[in-house]
Amino acid sequence: MRKAVVVLTGIALAGILVFAAVRVLHPAIGPSLRNVSAERLSQSGIVMLNPFPWDGPQVSRAQAEQTALKQGPGGSVVQTVLAEVVLTNPSPAKPRLCWVVSLPSSQIVSSGPPGSQRRTADWYIILIDAHSGEFIQGSAGG
């Protein structure tokens, strides 16, 4: 009986240590953007986590912003954050360190059949791989 209690206590302690290690090494909260909520980004298939401590960028913020500006319709950078990005559509992919560059959304206009109401986006972001400098994708929403 005493041996079983010691084993169960050891298992419980190991579980607590594993949980604590995961919480420290895997960030639970990501950086935020002023013009779009994390919930709205998640609905669009983009989840941002804080960068892992061991995963530093090889591409500078300025280089990423220049690449993003070449992809966008014009304007200036609103905000740039470094994040581990998980793209969840069509299925979750492994986290990828990205510069998330927010650009003015006023030039992003919806399209539709002739006569339909056109709307401008409320937010517009460009994802740039922080290791290679490669354009990953642009996303906008309202």
Secondary structure, DSSP 4 states (H G I P E B T S, - for coil): -HHHHHHHHHHHHHHHHHHHHHHHHS-SS---BTTB-HHHHHHTTEEEEPPPTT---SS-HHHHHHHHHHHSSS----EEEEEEEEE-SSS----EEEEEEE---TT-B---STTPPP-B-SEEEEEEETTT--EEEEEEE-
